[in-house]
C-alpha cells in the first residue's frame, strides 16, 4: 500500500492537492495511510 501511495505521489506530484486524493484512489482512510507510512518508518504522506 505504501509503495502504491508513493507511486501515485510520484506520478501526480503537481496535480495532487492533499492526501485525501491519494486515499480515495487507494480506497482507505487517511489514518490508515499515515499508519502504514509509520510502520515503514517513513515520514508521513503529507511530507512527500
C-alpha positions in Angstrom: 0.0 0.0 0.0 2.8 2.4 0.8 4.5 1.6 -2.5 1.3 2.3 -4.3 0.9 5.6 -2.5 4.4 6.7 -3.3 3.9 5.8 -7.0 0.7 7.9 -7.0 2.6 10.8 -5.4 5.5 10.5 -7.9 3.3 10.3 -11.0 0.8 13.0 -10.0 3.0 15.3 -7.8 1.9 18.5 -9.5 -1.8 17.6 -9.5 -2.3 16.2 -6.0 -3.6 18.9 -3.6 -3.8 16.8 -0.4 -3.6 13.2 1.0 -7.4 12.8 0.7 -7.0 12.4 -3.1 -4.5 9.6 -2.5 -6.7 7.8 0.0 -9.7 8.0 -2.4 -7.6 6.3 -5.1 -6.5 3.6 -2.7 -9.9 3.3 -1.0 -8.6 3.7 2.5 -8.8 6.3 5.3 -6.2 9.0 5.9 -5.4 7.4 9.3 -4.7 4.1 7.6 -2.4 5.7 5.1 -0.5 7.5 7.8 -0.3 4.4 10.0 1.1 2.4 7.0 3.8 5.0 6.4 4.7 5.0 10.1 5.0 1.1 10.0 7.6 1.5 7.3 9.5 4.2 9.3 8.8 6.8 6.6 7.8 10.4 7.1 4.0 10.9 6.8 2.5 11.1 3.3 1.9 14.9 3.8 5.6 15.4 3.9 6.0 13.9 0.5 
